[in-house]
Amino acid sequence: MLTDREILSTLEMLQNEHLDVRTVTLGINLLDCASHDLNRLKDNIYNKISTLAGSLVSVCERVGEKYGIPVVNKRISVSPIAVVAGPFSSSQMIAIAHTLNKAAEDVGVDFIGGFTALVEKGIAKSDRALIDAIPEALAETERVCASVNVASTRAGINMDAVYLMGRKIKRAASLSAKRDGIACAKLCVFANIPQDIPFMAGAYLGIGEADAVINVGVSGPGVVKKAVERALEANPHMDLGRISELIKRTAYKVTRVGELIGREVADQLDIRFGVADLSLAPTPNVGDSVGEIFQSLGLLSIGVPGTTAALALINDAVKKGGAFASSHVGGLSGSFVPVSEDLNISQAAADGHLTIEKLEAITSVCSVGLDMVAIPGDTSDDTIAAIIADEMAIGVINKKTTATRLIPVPGKKAGDSAYFGGLLGQSVIMPVNNARGTNAFIRLGGRIPAPIQSLTN
């Protein structure tokens, strides 16, 4: 139970510290929509989404208004389309993406995720068709998001898929060149992808999930920042162990808020509640920054020495607080470091405090990886694939989820700025080592084996 003081502090979070429910995501199983007839498949998909999600937005708004807690985004995730649409070609996959986009638009959600392939061990015919369709599907739609899992601790790294994704990212950027390659902002490449992510662009509904489920994503970087600042103001000698405990208690309260909203929405829709994902996911708004937490802890900026240790503390405390608050914590739960979506992190990159190499290092302890990173438009397919491979290795060896959301911005070079708009924000374009070079290692292909510990568990 929360005490009166804790209830009042939660109200303060809502009023002054940017606490919100970042997303309520309705997962929909589309496996029963399968058909060898493309038109029937599209009709089945549209009808099922429309039926289950028709009142999602209105219910979220009604519940948010009831508790005074805004639900910022309402989203849908679906079964991996590479599985649902197994018999179809690349061009037909694009048509299915348009159906998903139409359904999302008509029910009023922000994004729909699940244009997904799981290829950590090999690429099936339907997987290849979907991956080939990704550039056009994302460039031609506004709300469809895609994800491809190319590695896992159990299977290793599928380097054929990694190299293929390097090429597809470059193609997607080219097709959306007039908008700084924004199609790539809707594409994540994963190692160890969870089946219950509510956050985009990686959300999809796993094969082991229910027919329909509500997953909620709560975010509170501003809340954590303010809590740390208040504590250090009251006691400048507070040590890091006690700060960790403070962040854990803060995460507990934030998670309870998210689960309250998620369960209420699920009850009103008569759909099972799934998980609460407490991830410190920033926005471009002032005061809603993960980067500012590092400064509250005494660092000059995210990216300077000490950053990895600070992020390890934050991530651990957030996960522990969330786990204590709910028996159904899932998704990613921890801390995101998306460059363009966080005003402070974007500025750190522009100032030279944060480099891609340091960003890669800190992904060993954060929740995701190289997220919303704008790179020069002339970066080669080989180099993009090599960056992905390095990030996948971190996930595989450390038995954690990692991902990349890389945006090679057409016609722009390091030091220029890219503008994506809305929650996607803007960012300086970060320099890349050997950006235009070839990479014979990446082109060898095959599969990098799984680490030995995963084979003996």
Wavefront OBJ file of the C-alpha trace (Angstrom):
o trace
v 0.000 0.000 0.000
v 1.124 3.547 -0.719
v 1.252 5.910 2.240
v -0.407 9.364 2.145
v 3.000 10.930 1.562
v 3.694 8.596 -1.360
v 0.291 9.391 -2.894
v 1.052 13.108 -2.675
v 4.473 12.581 -4.251
v 2.834 10.658 -7.095
v 0.488 13.592 -7.704
v 3.551 15.858 -7.827
v 5.017 13.527 -10.474
v 1.910 13.924 -12.590
v 1.623 17.689 -12.252
v 5.233 18.843 -12.521
v 7.561 16.001 -13.528
v 6.209 14.689 -16.862
v 4.912 11.389 -15.478
v 2.566 9.756 -17.938
v 1.600 6.405 -19.337
v 3.712 6.560 -22.452
v 1.790 3.880 -24.310
v -1.043 1.424 -24.004
v -0.417 -1.219 -26.656
v -3.045 -3.731 -27.685
v -1.483 -6.978 -28.888
v -3.576 -8.847 -31.457
v -2.938 -12.409 -32.610
v -3.437 -12.575 -36.390
v -2.577 -16.244 -36.897
v -6.232 -17.175 -37.382
v -6.406 -14.614 -40.233
v -4.107 -16.722 -42.424
v -5.261 -17.506 -45.968
v -3.712 -18.408 -49.323
v -5.906 -15.720 -50.890
v -4.314 -12.265 -50.490
v -7.572 -10.310 -50.521
v -9.145 -12.603 -47.959
v -6.062 -12.308 -45.749
v -6.161 -8.512 -45.917
v -9.894 -8.486 -45.143
v -9.373 -10.830 -42.197
v -6.568 -8.664 -40.813
v -8.515 -5.434 -41.200
v -11.686 -6.859 -39.682
v -9.965 -8.396 -36.660
v -8.009 -5.241 -35.858
v -11.088 -3.054 -36.330
v -13.189 -5.284 -34.068
v -10.712 -5.606 -31.204
v -9.209 -2.102 -31.352
v -12.255 -0.076 -32.366
v -12.730 1.416 -28.883
v -9.090 1.321 -27.699
v -8.478 5.045 -28.088
v -11.734 6.152 -26.468
v -11.269 3.775 -23.527
v -7.690 4.968 -22.953
v -8.841 8.577 -22.987
v -11.709 7.839 -20.622
v -9.501 5.963 -18.148
v -6.772 8.602 -18.361
v -9.297 11.329 -17.636
v -10.751 9.352 -14.727
v -7.393 9.171 -12.937
v -5.865 12.389 -14.255
v -3.046 10.388 -15.831
v -2.527 11.013 -19.550
v -2.087 8.063 -21.910
v 0.141 9.656 -24.523
v 0.169 6.952 -27.194
v -2.291 4.252 -28.142
v -0.739 1.527 -30.263
v -1.248 -1.945 -31.680
v 1.158 -4.839 -32.026
v 0.384 -7.909 -34.109
v 1.759 -11.380 -34.745
v 4.875 -11.473 -36.951
v 3.634 -10.798 -40.458
v 6.335 -13.087 -41.891
v 4.445 -15.927 -40.165
v 0.901 -14.735 -40.816
v 1.564 -14.062 -44.507
v 3.852 -17.008 -45.165
v 2.785 -17.826 -48.756
v 3.130 -14.323 -50.164
v 5.732 -12.422 -52.182
v 7.528 -9.215 -51.345
v 5.104 -7.062 -53.342
v 2.177 -8.743 -51.614
v 3.803 -8.101 -48.230
v 3.834 -4.406 -49.116
v 0.100 -4.595 -49.821
v -0.400 -6.174 -46.388
v 1.554 -3.298 -44.825
v -0.901 -0.882 -46.422
v -3.777 -2.863 -44.881
v -2.148 -2.623 -41.456
v -1.679 1.107 -41.950
v -5.314 1.561 -42.998
v -6.570 -0.371 -39.974
v -4.345 1.639 -37.616
v -5.510 4.881 -39.159
v -9.189 3.975 -38.951
v -9.067 2.983 -35.263
v -6.990 6.072 -34.474
v -3.795 4.563 -33.035
v -0.387 6.183 -33.444
v 1.582 3.159 -34.665
v 1.113 -0.509 -35.463
v 4.040 -2.872 -34.945
v 4.576 -6.421 -36.077
v 5.864 -6.136 -39.637
v 8.356 -8.542 -38.216
v 10.624 -11.457 -39.091
v 12.480 -13.716 -36.639
v 15.624 -14.896 -38.433
v 18.225 -15.467 -35.723
v 18.973 -18.975 -37.008
v 18.022 -18.809 -40.675
v 15.973 -16.966 -43.269
v 12.870 -18.743 -44.576
v 11.199 -17.803 -47.859
v 8.511 -15.740 -46.126
v 11.110 -14.019 -43.942
v 13.060 -12.991 -47.030
v 9.886 -11.688 -48.689
v 9.060 -9.555 -45.669
v 12.595 -8.210 -45.279
v 12.707 -7.323 -48.982
v 9.411 -5.477 -48.521
v 10.511 -3.417 -45.509
v 11.946 -0.352 -47.315
v 8.881 0.237 -49.471
v 6.440 -0.755 -46.720
v 7.871 1.794 -44.276
v 8.402 4.542 -46.837
v 4.844 4.257 -48.192
v 3.029 4.108 -44.828
v 2.917 6.448 -41.843
v 2.039 4.127 -38.958
v 3.585 0.738 -39.730
v 6.686 -0.252 -37.743
v 9.032 -3.134 -38.504
v 11.444 -5.256 -36.505
v 13.809 -8.074 -37.419
v 15.455 -10.339 -34.849
v 18.816 -11.415 -36.289
v 20.489 -12.876 -33.191
v 19.901 -14.601 -29.884
v 22.006 -15.962 -27.076
v 20.688 -19.433 -27.889
v 21.260 -19.335 -31.668
v 24.136 -16.891 -32.146
v 24.224 -14.171 -34.816
v 22.847 -14.734 -38.314
v 25.392 -12.700 -40.267
v 23.553 -13.235 -43.557
v 20.555 -11.467 -42.008
v 22.783 -8.749 -40.532
v 24.310 -7.957 -43.930
v 20.884 -8.031 -45.573
v 19.537 -5.544 -43.012
v 22.431 -3.181 -43.690
v 21.292 -3.026 -47.311
v 17.607 -2.651 -46.459
v 18.268 0.208 -44.036
v 20.157 2.064 -46.735
v 17.304 1.462 -49.180
v 14.655 2.615 -46.703
v 16.580 5.830 -46.097
v 16.846 6.476 -49.831
v 13.099 6.025 -50.346
v 12.339 8.592 -47.610
v 15.204 10.976 -48.451
v 12.977 14.048 -48.528
v 12.190 13.458 -44.836
v 15.777 12.740 -43.725
v 15.359 8.979 -44.042
v 12.481 8.799 -41.578
v 11.445 5.308 -42.739
v 14.462 3.990 -40.826
v 13.071 5.497 -37.612
v 10.341 2.846 -37.798
v 12.754 -0.098 -38.090
v 14.585 -1.944 -35.299
v 17.099 -4.761 -35.698
v 17.233 -6.917 -32.555
v 19.113 -9.527 -30.610
v 16.992 -11.414 -28.060
v 13.772 -9.570 -28.909
v 11.094 -9.933 -26.176
v 7.617 -11.089 -27.181
v 5.761 -8.420 -25.211
v 7.336 -5.031 -25.997
v 4.775 -2.196 -25.860
v 7.218 0.422 -27.185
v 7.720 1.183 -30.879
v 9.321 0.540 -33.232
v 10.068 -2.925 -31.874
v 6.626 -3.994 -30.663
v 5.131 -7.224 -31.940
v 2.959 -9.948 -30.390
v 4.931 -13.110 -29.739
v 3.805 -16.561 -30.786
v 3.409 -17.616 -27.155
v 1.080 -14.741 -26.277
v -2.702 -14.713 -25.822
v -5.211 -13.962 -28.591
v -5.392 -10.373 -27.387
v -3.514 -8.638 -24.582
v -2.979 -5.153 -23.166
v 0.641 -4.200 -22.461
v 1.438 -0.839 -20.944
v 4.629 1.201 -21.120
v 5.298 3.754 -18.403
v 8.067 6.327 -18.563
v 9.386 8.706 -15.954
v 12.859 10.128 -16.630
v 11.774 13.535 -15.332
v 10.467 11.904 -12.165
v 13.766 10.116 -11.509
v 15.764 13.281 -12.201
v 13.707 15.349 -9.751
v 13.873 12.635 -7.083
v 17.672 12.496 -7.309
v 17.990 16.292 -7.242
v 15.727 16.650 -4.197
v 17.596 13.941 -2.322
v 21.034 15.412 -3.017
v 19.837 18.897 -2.131
v 18.620 17.602 1.212
v 21.740 15.490 1.770
v 24.725 16.345 -0.480
v 26.674 13.442 1.039
v 24.173 10.748 0.048
v 26.128 7.834 -1.418
v 25.347 5.857 -4.558
v 23.879 2.899 -2.688
v 21.239 5.133 -1.139
v 20.627 6.883 -4.461
v 20.023 3.470 -6.015
v 17.464 2.726 -3.313
v 15.782 6.080 -4.005
v 15.500 5.356 -7.740
v 14.132 1.899 -6.944
v 11.370 3.361 -4.752
v 10.562 5.937 -7.420
v 10.347 3.220 -10.077
v 8.016 1.275 -7.805
v 5.523 4.148 -7.643
v 5.718 4.823 -11.372
v 5.098 1.153 -12.173
v 2.071 1.041 -9.891
v 0.577 3.979 -11.769
v 1.123 2.239 -15.105
v -0.349 -1.053 -14.001
v -3.403 0.704 -12.581
v -4.123 2.279 -15.966
v -3.310 -0.866 -17.920
v -5.567 -3.097 -15.867
v -8.441 -0.613 -16.032
v -8.169 -0.388 -19.826
v -7.950 -4.179 -20.086
v -11.042 -4.627 -17.905
v -13.085 -2.155 -19.928
v -12.071 -3.809 -23.201
v -12.595 -7.297 -21.690
v -9.067 -8.227 -22.744
v -6.334 -9.852 -20.662
v -3.744 -7.591 -19.019
v -0.219 -8.545 -20.033
v 2.757 -6.629 -18.654
v 3.879 -3.272 -17.375
v 7.108 -2.124 -19.008
v 8.848 0.561 -16.973
v 11.406 2.002 -19.346
v 12.863 5.470 -18.944
v 11.880 6.528 -22.453
v 12.486 10.236 -23.037
v 10.857 12.735 -25.353
v 12.302 15.868 -26.968
v 10.525 17.957 -24.308
v 12.559 19.921 -21.766
v 12.535 18.134 -18.399
v 11.682 14.736 -19.877
v 15.236 13.579 -20.504
v 17.246 10.515 -19.548
v 20.406 12.484 -20.274
v 19.614 14.994 -17.528
v 19.637 12.213 -14.913
v 23.370 11.778 -15.512
v 23.909 15.465 -14.812
v 21.830 15.202 -11.637
v 24.207 12.439 -10.538
v 27.179 14.770 -10.994
v 28.450 14.032 -14.507
v 29.191 16.863 -16.915
v 27.175 15.103 -19.627
v 26.122 11.695 -20.775
v 29.100 10.251 -22.628
v 31.910 11.420 -20.350
v 33.831 8.884 -18.209
v 31.535 7.490 -15.537
v 28.540 7.265 -17.870
v 28.508 3.465 -18.121
v 28.677 3.031 -14.348
v 25.910 5.594 -13.802
v 23.667 3.923 -16.362
v 24.289 0.520 -14.781
v 23.084 1.942 -11.462
v 19.990 3.558 -13.022
v 19.031 0.519 -15.074
v 19.415 -1.904 -12.176
v 17.406 0.249 -9.788
v 14.597 0.770 -12.301
v 14.314 -2.960 -12.986
v 14.282 -3.838 -9.279
v 11.669 -1.208 -8.468
v 9.447 -2.331 -11.310
v 9.762 -5.993 -10.385
v 8.759 -5.237 -6.788
v 5.727 -3.214 -7.918
v 4.203 -5.765 -10.259
v 4.182 -9.514 -10.766
v 3.910 -8.915 -14.513
v 6.845 -6.731 -15.500
v 7.992 -7.389 -19.036
v 8.996 -5.857 -22.301
v 12.349 -4.145 -21.902
v 12.062 -2.294 -18.556
v 15.140 -0.217 -17.838
v 16.504 2.831 -19.601
v 16.501 3.898 -23.241
v 19.145 6.192 -24.706
v 17.606 7.309 -28.022
v 19.759 10.109 -29.394
v 17.248 12.136 -31.409
v 14.333 11.603 -29.002
v 16.164 13.080 -26.009
v 17.057 16.769 -26.165
v 19.913 16.410 -23.685
v 21.432 13.318 -25.343
v 21.185 14.945 -28.758
v 23.028 17.994 -27.396
v 25.697 15.761 -25.859
v 26.281 14.239 -29.295
v 26.478 17.696 -30.873
v 28.979 18.832 -28.219
v 31.183 15.789 -28.836
v 30.709 14.303 -25.352
v 28.820 11.318 -26.747
v 30.277 9.314 -29.640
v 28.938 6.188 -31.329
v 31.747 4.201 -29.712
v 30.766 5.380 -26.210
v 27.105 4.863 -27.012
v 27.875 1.283 -28.007
v 29.760 0.776 -24.733
v 26.871 1.926 -22.566
v 24.435 -0.335 -24.420
v 26.059 -3.193 -22.548
v 24.087 -2.072 -19.496
v 21.009 -0.258 -20.890
v 17.713 -1.701 -22.066
v 18.091 -1.453 -25.822
v 21.014 -0.228 -27.891
v 21.957 2.233 -30.623
v 18.597 3.928 -30.743
v 17.589 6.726 -33.137
v 21.179 7.367 -34.215
v 21.510 9.545 -37.319
v 24.646 8.779 -39.344
v 26.062 10.173 -42.615
v 24.014 9.346 -45.688
v 27.013 7.959 -47.556
v 27.713 5.327 -44.892
v 28.168 2.055 -46.780
v 25.942 -1.007 -46.498
v 28.950 -2.893 -45.122
v 29.564 -0.378 -42.342
v 25.891 -0.215 -41.345
v 25.835 -4.016 -41.136
v 29.067 -4.006 -39.130
v 27.602 -1.577 -36.597
v 24.574 -3.861 -36.278
v 26.812 -6.917 -35.837
v 28.776 -5.278 -33.021
v 25.579 -4.386 -31.200
v 24.149 -7.877 -31.675
v 27.319 -9.357 -30.172
v 26.806 -7.305 -27.018
v 23.300 -8.712 -26.659
v 24.232 -12.314 -27.408
v 27.235 -12.492 -25.095
v 25.527 -10.628 -22.247
v 22.222 -12.528 -22.563
v 20.245 -9.304 -22.939
v 18.148 -7.498 -25.480
v 20.011 -5.105 -27.736
v 18.869 -3.355 -30.888
v 19.787 -0.768 -33.467
v 17.693 1.978 -35.008
v 20.175 3.553 -37.413
v 19.251 6.334 -39.821
v 21.703 7.052 -42.660
v 20.434 10.517 -43.592
v 20.580 10.951 -47.390
v 22.643 13.884 -48.616
v 23.909 14.871 -45.181
v 27.263 14.457 -43.463
v 28.582 14.318 -39.915
v 27.851 17.545 -38.060
v 24.712 18.339 -40.053
v 21.304 18.030 -38.409
v 18.429 15.677 -39.142
v 14.807 16.561 -38.341
v 12.207 13.821 -37.808
v 9.463 15.691 -35.938
v 7.145 14.822 -33.067
v 8.375 12.267 -30.534
v 11.151 11.263 -32.955
v 12.827 14.625 -32.428
v 15.974 15.847 -34.142
v 19.677 15.126 -33.885
v 23.137 15.994 -35.054
v 24.475 13.427 -37.501
v 27.160 11.463 -35.691
v 30.470 10.592 -37.359
v 31.167 6.939 -38.125
v 34.578 5.294 -38.313
v 35.269 3.897 -41.812
v 31.849 5.174 -42.880
v 32.271 4.707 -46.626
v 34.538 1.677 -46.490
v 33.981 -1.955 -47.350
v 34.149 -4.747 -44.790
v 35.231 -8.189 -45.957
v 34.476 -9.699 -42.539
v 30.802 -8.758 -42.734
v 30.507 -10.157 -46.257
v 31.701 -13.627 -45.164
v 28.192 -14.382 -43.898
v 27.191 -17.553 -42.092
v 26.358 -17.717 -38.409
v 28.513 -16.630 -35.480
v 27.991 -19.462 -32.952
v 26.201 -19.035 -29.660
v 28.361 -18.623 -26.551
v 29.087 -21.826 -24.670
v 27.141 -20.857 -21.530
v 23.886 -20.718 -23.511
v 24.413 -24.313 -24.642
v 24.807 -25.709 -21.119
v 21.881 -23.963 -19.405
l 1 2 3 4 5 6 7 8 9 10 11 12 13 14 15 16 17 18 19 20 21 22 23 24 25 26 27 28 29 30 31 32 33 34 35 36 37 38 39 40 41 42 43 44 45 46 47 48 49 50 51 52 53 54 55 56 57 58 59 60 61 62 63 64 65 66 67 68 69 70 71 72 73 74 75 76 77 78 79 80 81 82 83 84 85 86 87 88 89 90 91 92 93 94 95 96 97 98 99 100 101 102 103 104 105 106 107 108 109 110 111 112 113 114 115 116 117 118 119 120 121 122 123 124 125 126 127 128 129 130 131 132 133 134 135 136 137 138 139 140 141 142 143 144 145 146 147 148 149 150 151 152 153 154 155 156 157 158 159 160 161 162 163 164 165 166 167 168 169 170 171 172 173 174 175 176 177 178 179 180 181 182 183 184 185 186 187 188 189 190 191 192 193 194 195 196 197 198 199 200 201 202 203 204 205 206 207 208 209 210 211 212 213 214 215 216 217 218 219 220 221 222 223 224 225 226 227 228 229 230 231 232 233 234 235 236 237 238 239 240 241 242 243 244 245 246 247 248 249 250 251 252 253 254 255 256 257 258 259 260 261 262 263 264 265 266 267 268 269 270 271 272 273 274 275 276 277 278 279 280 281 282 283 284 285 286 287 288 289 290 291 292 293 294 295 296 297 298 299 300 301 302 303 304 305 306 307 308 309 310 311 312 313 314 315 316 317 318 319 320 321 322 323 324 325 326 327 328 329 330 331 332 333 334 335 336 337 338 339 340 341 342 343 344 345 346 347 348 349 350 351 352 353 354 355 356 357 358 359 360 361 362 363 364 365 366 367 368 369 370 371 372 373 374 375 376 377 378 379 380 381 382 383 384 385 386 387 388 389 390 391 392 393 394 395 396 397 398 399 400 401 402 403 404 405 406 407 408 409 410 411 412 413 414 415 416 417 418 419 420 421 422 423 424 425 426 427 428 429 430 431 432 433 434 435 436 437 438 439 440 441 442 443 444 445 446 447 448 449 450 451 452 453 454 455 456 457
